[in-house]
């Protein structure tokens, strides 16, 4: 039987929830970052999940896209300030 996009989406949601809960085990200064990673994972839903068979890979891909967007935003702001 083939994979289901819904099941990949559900598993990514579970990964994001676990990452969010993990923040409690981290130092105070790292908890914000754990929460942010969990949120980044949730930002890409349907467009990412069609392409992956592995939910963890989809979650990490989503986070990397968001990190790259933040880097580009920082660079753009630096160019404006210069």
ZABA-550143 format. One record per residue: residue number from 1; chain; x, y negated, z of N, C-alpha, C, O in turn. Coordinates in Angstrom, 3 decimals, decimal comma. Each point is the difference from the previous one (the first is absolute). Example, Ala and Ser with C-alpha at 12.3 -4.5 7.8 and 13.67 -1.06 7.14 Angstrom:
2
nr=1 | kette=A | nxx=13,190 | nyy=5,690 | nzz=7,800 | caxx=-0,890 | cayy=-1,190 | cazz=0,000 | cxx=0,900 | cyy=-1,200 | czz=0,000 | oxx=1,036 | oyy=0,019 | ozz=0,665
nr=2 | kette=A | nxx=-1,386 | nyy=-1,069 | nzz=-1,385 | caxx=0,820 | cayy=-1,190 | cazz=0,060 | cxx=-0,770 | cyy=-1,090 | czz=0,730 | oxx=0,509 | oyy=-1,108 | ozz=0,169
END
This chain:
82
nr=1 | kette=A | nxx=0,838 | nyy=1,172 | nzz=0,000 | caxx=-0,838 | cayy=-1,172 | cazz=0,000 | cxx=0,887 | cyy=-1,239 | czz=0,000 | oxx=1,023 | oyy=-0,015 | ozz=0,684
nr=2 | kette=A | nxx=-1,387 | nyy=-1,024 | nzz=-1,431 | caxx=0,786 | cayy=-1,219 | cazz=-0,118 | cxx=-0,098 | cyy=-0,875 | czz=1,229 | oxx=-0,871 | oyy=0,176 | ozz=0,853
nr=3 | kette=A | nxx=1,783 | nyy=-1,117 | nzz=-0,790 | caxx=0,000 | cayy=-0,902 | cazz=1,144 | cxx=-1,118 | cyy=-1,017 | czz=-0,129 | oxx=-0,523 | oyy=-0,238 | ozz=-1,089
nr=4 | kette=A | nxx=0,178 | nyy=-0,336 | nzz=2,174 | caxx=-1,059 | cayy=-0,999 | cazz=0,033 | cxx=0,587 | cyy=-1,336 | czz=0,412 | oxx=0,759 | oyy=-0,076 | ozz=0,966
nr=5 | kette=A | nxx=-1,108 | nyy=-0,988 | nzz=-1,700 | caxx=0,469 | cayy=-1,334 | cazz=0,347 | cxx=-0,501 | cyy=-0,363 | czz=1,390 | oxx=0,714 | oyy=-0,630 | ozz=0,780
nr=6 | kette=A | nxx=-1,945 | nyy=1,029 | nzz=-0,472 | caxx=-0,559 | cayy=-0,296 | cazz=1,323 | cxx=0,844 | cyy=0,632 | czz=1,104 | oxx=0,233 | oyy=-0,622 | ozz=1,037
nr=7 | kette=A | nxx=0,221 | nyy=1,845 | nzz=-1,252 | caxx=0,788 | cayy=0,649 | cazz=1,049 | cxx=1,364 | cyy=-0,664 | czz=0,165 | oxx=0,500 | oyy=-0,096 | ozz=1,120
nr=8 | kette=A | nxx=0,107 | nyy=-0,359 | nzz=-2,199 | caxx=1,268 | cayy=-0,729 | cazz=0,089 | cxx=-0,242 | cyy=-1,302 | czz=0,760 | oxx=0,782 | oyy=-0,359 | ozz=0,880
nr=9 | kette=A | nxx=-1,849 | nyy=-0,342 | nzz=-1,212 | caxx=-0,340 | cayy=-1,257 | cazz=0,674 | cxx=-0,220 | cyy=0,232 | czz=1,494 | oxx=0,460 | oyy=-0,786 | ozz=0,828
nr=10 | kette=A | nxx=-1,152 | nyy=1,848 | nzz=-0,493 | caxx=-0,258 | cayy=0,311 | cazz=1,411 | cxx=1,289 | cyy=0,320 | czz=0,738 | oxx=0,188 | oyy=-0,413 | ozz=1,145
nr=11 | kette=A | nxx=0,691 | nyy=1,144 | nzz=-1,798 | caxx=1,271 | cayy=0,348 | cazz=0,640 | cxx=0,873 | cyy=-1,238 | czz=0,186 | oxx=0,669 | oyy=-0,131 | ozz=1,026
nr=12 | kette=A | nxx=-0,664 | nyy=-0,776 | nzz=-1,997 | caxx=0,756 | cayy=-1,250 | cazz=0,150 | cxx=-0,584 | cyy=-0,807 | czz=1,154 | oxx=0,744 | oyy=-0,609 | ozz=0,769
nr=13 | kette=A | nxx=-2,048 | nyy=0,600 | nzz=-0,644 | caxx=-0,641 | cayy=-0,695 | cazz=1,120 | cxx=0,455 | cyy=0,608 | czz=1,327 | oxx=0,269 | oyy=-0,725 | ozz=0,957
nr=14 | kette=A | nxx=-0,184 | nyy=2,050 | nzz=-0,902 | caxx=0,471 | cayy=0,670 | cazz=1,223 | cxx=1,462 | cyy=-0,357 | czz=0,297 | oxx=0,378 | oyy=-0,201 | ozz=1,154
nr=15 | kette=A | nxx=0,423 | nyy=0,128 | nzz=-2,199 | caxx=1,409 | cayy=-0,393 | cazz=0,174 | cxx=0,069 | cyy=-1,413 | czz=0,571 | oxx=0,745 | oyy=-0,253 | ozz=0,946
nr=16 | kette=A | nxx=-1,511 | nyy=-0,659 | nzz=-1,513 | caxx=-0,011 | cayy=-1,385 | cazz=0,483 | cxx=-0,452 | cyy=-0,061 | czz=1,456 | oxx=0,555 | oyy=-0,763 | ozz=0,791
nr=17 | kette=A | nxx=-1,547 | nyy=1,551 | nzz=-0,439 | caxx=-0,473 | cayy=0,037 | cazz=1,387 | cxx=1,084 | cyy=0,527 | czz=0,943 | oxx=0,193 | oyy=-0,535 | ozz=1,092
nr=18 | kette=A | nxx=0,515 | nyy=1,591 | nzz=-1,520 | caxx=1,092 | cayy=0,537 | cazz=0,828 | cxx=1,107 | cyy=-1,038 | czz=0,163 | oxx=0,537 | oyy=-0,176 | ozz=1,093
nr=19 | kette=A | nxx=-0,198 | nyy=-0,515 | nzz=-2,192 | caxx=1,038 | cayy=-1,021 | cazz=0,073 | cxx=-0,439 | cyy=-1,123 | czz=0,942 | oxx=0,807 | oyy=-0,530 | ozz=0,763
nr=20 | kette=A | nxx=-2,082 | nyy=0,177 | nzz=-0,823 | caxx=-0,517 | cayy=-1,030 | cazz=0,894 | cxx=0,061 | cyy=0,425 | czz=1,452 | oxx=0,340 | oyy=-0,808 | ozz=0,865
nr=21 | kette=A | nxx=-0,661 | nyy=2,054 | nzz=-0,581 | caxx=0,033 | cayy=0,512 | cazz=1,375 | cxx=1,431 | cyy=0,140 | czz=0,520 | oxx=0,246 | oyy=-0,118 | ozz=1,200
nr=22 | kette=A | nxx=0,677 | nyy=0,364 | nzz=-2,095 | caxx=1,400 | cayy=0,183 | cazz=0,371 | cxx=0,576 | cyy=-1,256 | czz=0,634 | oxx=0,968 | oyy=0,065 | ozz=0,757
nr=23 | kette=A | nxx=-1,563 | nyy=-1,202 | nzz=-1,067 | caxx=0,546 | cayy=-1,253 | cazz=0,530 | cxx=0,086 | cyy=0,009 | czz=1,527 | oxx=0,877 | oyy=-0,644 | ozz=0,575
nr=24 | kette=A | nxx=-1,779 | nyy=1,367 | nzz=0,081 | caxx=0,017 | cayy=0,049 | cazz=1,462 | cxx=1,286 | cyy=0,607 | czz=0,551 | oxx=0,398 | oyy=-0,297 | ozz=1,127
nr=25 | kette=A | nxx=0,246 | nyy=1,140 | nzz=-1,915 | caxx=1,228 | cayy=0,656 | cazz=0,440 | cxx=1,241 | cyy=-0,850 | czz=-0,282 | oxx=1,106 | oyy=0,345 | ozz=0,417
nr=26 | kette=A | nxx=-1,298 | nyy=-1,437 | nzz=-1,114 | caxx=1,128 | cayy=-0,841 | cazz=-0,387 | cxx=0,236 | cyy=-1,124 | czz=1,004 | oxx=-0,847 | oyy=-0,319 | ozz=0,834
nr=27 | kette=A | nxx=2,029 | nyy=-0,260 | nzz=-0,952 | caxx=0,290 | cayy=-1,193 | cazz=0,806 | cxx=-0,951 | cyy=-1,113 | czz=-0,413 | oxx=-0,483 | oyy=-0,043 | ozz=-1,132
nr=28 | kette=A | nxx=0,230 | nyy=-0,846 | nzz=2,064 | caxx=-0,954 | cayy=-1,090 | cazz=-0,211 | cxx=0,285 | cyy=-0,764 | czz=-1,294 | oxx=-0,917 | oyy=-0,297 | ozz=-0,767
nr=29 | kette=A | nxx=2,187 | nyy=-0,017 | nzz=0,530 | caxx=0,355 | cayy=-0,803 | cazz=-1,178 | cxx=-0,187 | cyy=0,759 | czz=-1,321 | oxx=-0,049 | oyy=-0,620 | ozz=-1,062
nr=30 | kette=A | nxx=-0,057 | nyy=1,944 | nzz=1,118 | caxx=-0,195 | cayy=0,801 | cazz=-1,212 | cxx=-1,466 | cyy=0,337 | czz=-0,265 | oxx=-0,345 | oyy=0,438 | ozz=-1,097
nr=31 | kette=A | nxx=-0,505 | nyy=-0,635 | nzz=2,077 | caxx=-1,405 | cayy=0,389 | cazz=-0,139 | cxx=-0,709 | cyy=-0,752 | czz=-1,118 | oxx=-0,818 | oyy=0,584 | ozz=-0,711
nr=32 | kette=A | nxx=1,112 | nyy=-1,851 | nzz=0,543 | caxx=-0,604 | cayy=-0,791 | cazz=-1,071 | cxx=0,329 | cyy=0,594 | czz=-1,369 | oxx=-0,848 | oyy=0,030 | ozz=-0,892
nr=33 | kette=A | nxx=2,078 | nyy=0,438 | nzz=0,736 | caxx=0,425 | cayy=0,565 | cazz=-1,284 | cxx=-0,697 | cyy=1,325 | czz=-0,296 | oxx=-0,352 | oyy=0,273 | ozz=-1,148
nr=34 | kette=A | nxx=0,154 | nyy=0,534 | nzz=2,158 | caxx=-0,721 | cayy=1,261 | cazz=-0,195 | cxx=-1,431 | cyy=-0,276 | czz=-0,446 | oxx=-0,524 | oyy=0,656 | ozz=-0,901
nr=35 | kette=A | nxx=-0,089 | nyy=-1,626 | nzz=1,538 | caxx=-1,365 | cayy=-0,381 | cazz=-0,372 | cxx=-0,048 | cyy=-0,539 | czz=-1,427 | oxx=-0,920 | oyy=0,300 | ozz=-0,761
nr=36 | kette=A | nxx=1,913 | nyy=-1,090 | nzz=0,416 | caxx=0,066 | cayy=-0,571 | cazz=-1,350 | cxx=0,174 | cyy=1,102 | czz=-1,056 | oxx=-0,623 | oyy=-0,056 | ozz=-1,060
nr=37 | kette=A | nxx=1,465 | nyy=1,050 | nzz=1,346 | caxx=0,172 | cayy=1,121 | cazz=-0,926 | cxx=-1,316 | cyy=0,739 | czz=-0,210 | oxx=-0,347 | oyy=0,361 | ozz=-1,124
nr=38 | kette=A | nxx=-0,373 | nyy=-0,140 | nzz=2,206 | caxx=-1,290 | cayy=0,683 | cazz=-0,113 | cxx=-0,953 | cyy=-0,807 | czz=-0,870 | oxx=-0,718 | oyy=0,571 | ozz=-0,821
nr=39 | kette=A | nxx=0,700 | nyy=-1,881 | nzz=0,988 | caxx=-0,868 | cayy=-0,857 | cazz=-0,814 | cxx=0,424 | cyy=0,007 | czz=-1,469 | oxx=-0,845 | oyy=0,041 | ozz=-0,895
nr=40 | kette=A | nxx=2,145 | nyy=-0,081 | nzz=0,655 | caxx=0,504 | cayy=0,033 | cazz=-1,379 | cxx=-0,438 | cyy=1,278 | czz=-0,713 | oxx=-0,307 | oyy=-0,019 | ozz=-1,192
nr=41 | kette=A | nxx=0,282 | nyy=1,102 | nzz=1,915 | caxx=-0,389 | cayy=1,287 | cazz=-0,568 | cxx=-1,439 | cyy=-0,027 | czz=-0,500 | oxx=-0,331 | oyy=0,628 | ozz=-1,005
nr=42 | kette=A | nxx=-0,513 | nyy=-1,358 | nzz=1,713 | caxx=-1,423 | cayy=-0,040 | cazz=-0,335 | cxx=-0,326 | cyy=-0,946 | czz=-1,154 | oxx=-1,103 | oyy=0,068 | ozz=-0,540
nr=43 | kette=A | nxx=2,012 | nyy=-0,933 | nzz=0,151 | caxx=-0,301 | cayy=-1,021 | cazz=-1,010 | cxx=-0,215 | cyy=0,549 | czz=-1,397 | oxx=-0,708 | oyy=-0,612 | ozz=-0,801
nr=44 | kette=A | nxx=1,295 | nyy=1,737 | nzz=0,499 | caxx=-0,142 | cayy=0,586 | cazz=-1,332 | cxx=-0,861 | cyy=1,245 | czz=0,128 | oxx=0,380 | oyy=0,979 | ozz=0,642
nr=45 | kette=A | nxx=-1,520 | nyy=-1,039 | nzz=-1,251 | caxx=-0,883 | cayy=1,160 | cazz=0,144 | cxx=-0,051 | cyy=0,785 | czz=-1,290 | oxx=0,882 | oyy=0,818 | ozz=-0,263
nr=46 | kette=A | nxx=-1,870 | nyy=-1,044 | nzz=-0,523 | caxx=-0,233 | cayy=0,835 | cazz=-1,181 | cxx=1,121 | cyy=-0,037 | czz=-1,027 | oxx=0,347 | oyy=1,032 | ozz=-0,574
nr=47 | kette=A | nxx=0,223 | nyy=-2,207 | nzz=0,336 | caxx=0,987 | cayy=-0,100 | cazz=-1,073 | cxx=1,239 | cyy=0,847 | czz=0,258 | oxx=0,631 | oyy=0,456 | ozz=-0,954
nr=48 | kette=A | nxx=-0,269 | nyy=-0,235 | nzz=2,190 | caxx=1,186 | cayy=0,791 | cazz=0,317 | cxx=-0,322 | cyy=1,486 | czz=0,062 | oxx=0,786 | oyy=0,821 | ozz=-0,473
nr=49 | kette=A | nxx=-1,906 | nyy=-0,473 | nzz=1,037 | caxx=-0,275 | cayy=1,391 | cazz=0,311 | cxx=-0,241 | cyy=0,879 | czz=-1,213 | oxx=0,158 | oyy=1,218 | ozz=0,084
nr=50 | kette=A | nxx=-0,531 | nyy=-1,800 | nzz=-1,193 | caxx=-0,171 | cayy=0,792 | cazz=-1,217 | cxx=1,327 | cyy=0,563 | czz=-0,502 | oxx=0,024 | oyy=1,006 | ozz=-0,709
nr=51 | kette=A | nxx=1,054 | nyy=-1,641 | nzz=1,070 | caxx=1,302 | cayy=0,357 | cazz=-0,561 | cxx=0,818 | cyy=0,970 | czz=0,836 | oxx=1,008 | oyy=0,527 | ozz=-0,471
nr=52 | kette=A | nxx=-1,427 | nyy=-0,286 | nzz=1,701 | caxx=0,805 | cayy=0,817 | cazz=0,902 | cxx=-0,743 | cyy=1,248 | czz=0,463 | oxx=-1,214 | oyy=-0,012 | ozz=0,205
nr=53 | kette=A | nxx=1,980 | nyy=1,084 | nzz=-0,047 | caxx=-0,523 | cayy=1,234 | cazz=0,583 | cxx=0,303 | cyy=0,066 | czz=1,491 | oxx=-0,605 | oyy=0,787 | ozz=0,729
nr=54 | kette=A | nxx=1,536 | nyy=-1,610 | nzz=-0,282 | caxx=0,463 | cayy=0,018 | cazz=1,385 | cxx=-0,417 | cyy=-1,297 | czz=0,688 | oxx=0,376 | oyy=-1,087 | ozz=-0,438
nr=55 | kette=A | nxx=-1,144 | nyy=1,200 | nzz=1,502 | caxx=-0,509 | cayy=-1,175 | cazz=0,707 | cxx=1,124 | cyy=-0,828 | czz=0,616 | oxx=-0,068 | oyy=-1,230 | ozz=-0,006
nr=56 | kette=A | nxx=1,093 | nyy=1,879 | nzz=0,534 | caxx=1,113 | cayy=-0,742 | cazz=0,591 | cxx=0,721 | cyy=-0,818 | czz=-1,062 | oxx=0,371 | oyy=-1,149 | ozz=0,237
nr=57 | kette=A | nxx=-0,177 | nyy=1,740 | nzz=-1,392 | caxx=0,640 | cayy=-0,730 | cazz=-1,098 | cxx=-0,845 | cyy=-1,214 | czz=-0,387 | oxx=0,547 | oyy=-1,076 | ozz=-0,238
nr=58 | kette=A | nxx=-1,854 | nyy=1,232 | nzz=0,174 | caxx=-0,891 | cayy=-1,112 | cazz=-0,324 | cxx=0,086 | cyy=-1,086 | czz=1,067 | oxx=0,012 | oyy=-1,188 | ozz=-0,322
nr=59 | kette=A | nxx=0,048 | nyy=1,590 | nzz=1,591 | caxx=0,087 | cayy=-0,972 | cazz=1,093 | cxx=1,310 | cyy=-0,774 | czz=-0,069 | oxx=0,004 | oyy=-1,225 | ozz=0,119
nr=60 | kette=A | nxx=1,090 | nyy=1,920 | nzz=-0,307 | caxx=1,314 | cayy=-0,656 | cazz=-0,067 | cxx=0,069 | cyy=-0,912 | czz=-1,225 | oxx=0,534 | oyy=-1,106 | ozz=0,083
nr=61 | kette=A | nxx=-1,059 | nyy=1,553 | nzz=-1,201 | caxx=-0,025 | cayy=-0,813 | cazz=-1,211 | cxx=-0,770 | cyy=-1,300 | czz=0,259 | oxx=0,440 | oyy=-1,075 | ozz=-0,408
nr=62 | kette=A | nxx=-1,576 | nyy=1,175 | nzz=1,077 | caxx=-0,797 | cayy=-1,184 | cazz=0,316 | cxx=0,788 | cyy=-0,979 | czz=0,858 | oxx=-0,020 | oyy=-1,205 | ozz=-0,248
nr=63 | kette=A | nxx=0,710 | nyy=1,723 | nzz=1,253 | caxx=0,798 | cayy=-0,852 | cazz=0,885 | cxx=1,124 | cyy=-0,663 | czz=-0,787 | oxx=0,254 | oyy=-1,193 | ozz=0,172
nr=64 | kette=A | nxx=0,414 | nyy=1,943 | nzz=-1,022 | caxx=1,095 | cayy=-0,577 | cazz=-0,785 | cxx=-0,489 | cyy=-1,112 | czz=-0,921 | oxx=0,672 | oyy=-1,021 | ozz=-0,146
nr=65 | kette=A | nxx=-1,824 | nyy=1,206 | nzz=-0,472 | caxx=-0,577 | cayy=-1,046 | cazz=-0,853 | cxx=-0,236 | cyy=-1,262 | czz=0,823 | oxx=0,340 | oyy=-1,100 | ozz=-0,437
nr=66 | kette=A | nxx=-0,918 | nyy=1,251 | nzz=1,621 | caxx=-0,285 | cayy=-1,149 | cazz=0,855 | cxx=1,285 | cyy=-0,690 | czz=0,456 | oxx=0,052 | oyy=-1,229 | ozz=0,056
nr=67 | kette=A | nxx=0,970 | nyy=1,993 | nzz=0,265 | caxx=1,286 | cayy=-0,586 | cazz=0,401 | cxx=0,604 | cyy=-0,790 | czz=-1,153 | oxx=0,510 | oyy=-1,102 | ozz=0,200
nr=68 | kette=A | nxx=-0,567 | nyy=1,659 | nzz=-1,396 | caxx=0,544 | cayy=-0,693 | cazz=-1,163 | cxx=-0,758 | cyy=-1,300 | czz=-0,271 | oxx=0,604 | oyy=-1,007 | ozz=-0,371
nr=69 | kette=A | nxx=-1,915 | nyy=1,028 | nzz=0,555 | caxx=-0,792 | cayy=-1,212 | cazz=-0,182 | cxx=0,403 | cyy=-1,062 | czz=1,024 | oxx=0,098 | oyy=-1,180 | ozz=-0,338
nr=70 | kette=A | nxx=0,133 | nyy=1,587 | nzz=1,572 | caxx=0,431 | cayy=-0,949 | cazz=1,029 | cxx=1,369 | cyy=-0,587 | czz=-0,322 | oxx=0,227 | oyy=-1,193 | ozz=0,200
nr=71 | kette=A | nxx=0,677 | nyy=2,018 | nzz=-0,693 | caxx=1,327 | cayy=-0,484 | cazz=-0,393 | cxx=-0,130 | cyy=-1,029 | czz=-1,111 | oxx=0,634 | oyy=-1,054 | ozz=0,054
nr=72 | kette=A | nxx=-1,445 | nyy=1,345 | nzz=-1,057 | caxx=-0,204 | cayy=-0,948 | cazz=-1,099 | cxx=-0,604 | cyy=-1,312 | czz=0,503 | oxx=0,366 | oyy=-1,075 | ozz=-0,473
nr=73 | kette=A | nxx=-1,281 | nyy=1,164 | nzz=1,423 | caxx=-0,615 | cayy=-1,205 | cazz=0,564 | cxx=1,033 | cyy=-0,836 | czz=0,749 | oxx=0,010 | oyy=-1,225 | ozz=-0,112
nr=74 | kette=A | nxx=0,843 | nyy=1,877 | nzz=0,863 | caxx=1,059 | cayy=-0,707 | cazz=0,723 | cxx=0,942 | cyy=-0,682 | czz=-0,987 | oxx=0,369 | oyy=-1,159 | ozz=0,188
nr=75 | kette=A | nxx=0,015 | nyy=1,874 | nzz=-1,230 | caxx=0,896 | cayy=-0,581 | cazz=-1,022 | cxx=-0,655 | cyy=-1,195 | czz=-0,676 | oxx=0,652 | oyy=-1,019 | ozz=-0,228
nr=76 | kette=A | nxx=-1,928 | nyy=1,135 | nzz=-0,091 | caxx=-0,717 | cayy=-1,097 | cazz=-0,643 | cxx=-0,049 | cyy=-1,224 | czz=0,907 | oxx=0,163 | oyy=-1,130 | ozz=-0,459
nr=77 | kette=A | nxx=-0,390 | nyy=1,364 | nzz=1,750 | caxx=-0,029 | cayy=-1,123 | cazz=0,948 | cxx=1,365 | cyy=-0,642 | czz=0,148 | oxx=0,097 | oyy=-1,212 | ozz=0,192
nr=78 | kette=A | nxx=0,963 | nyy=2,011 | nzz=-0,280 | caxx=1,343 | cayy=-0,549 | cazz=0,092 | cxx=0,314 | cyy=-0,863 | czz=-1,230 | oxx=0,658 | oyy=-1,035 | ozz=0,106
nr=79 | kette=A | nxx=-1,141 | nyy=1,481 | nzz=-1,271 | caxx=0,219 | cayy=-0,757 | cazz=-1,225 | cxx=-0,724 | cyy=-1,339 | czz=0,054 | oxx=0,522 | oyy=-1,004 | ozz=-0,484
nr=80 | kette=A | nxx=-1,705 | nyy=0,978 | nzz=1,062 | caxx=-0,770 | cayy=-1,236 | cazz=0,132 | cxx=0,689 | cyy=-0,957 | czz=0,958 | oxx=0,029 | oyy=-1,209 | ozz=-0,232
nr=81 | kette=A | nxx=0,529 | nyy=1,754 | nzz=1,313 | caxx=0,673 | cayy=-0,827 | cazz=1,011 | cxx=1,335 | cyy=-0,549 | czz=-0,495 | oxx=0,487 | oyy=-1,004 | ozz=0,520
nr=82 | kette=A | nxx=0,101 | nyy=1,643 | nzz=-1,506 | caxx=1,317 | cayy=-0,427 | cazz=-0,488 | cxx=-0,043 | cyy=-1,225 | czz=-0,861 | oxx=1,040 | oyy=-0,459 | ozz=-0,472
END
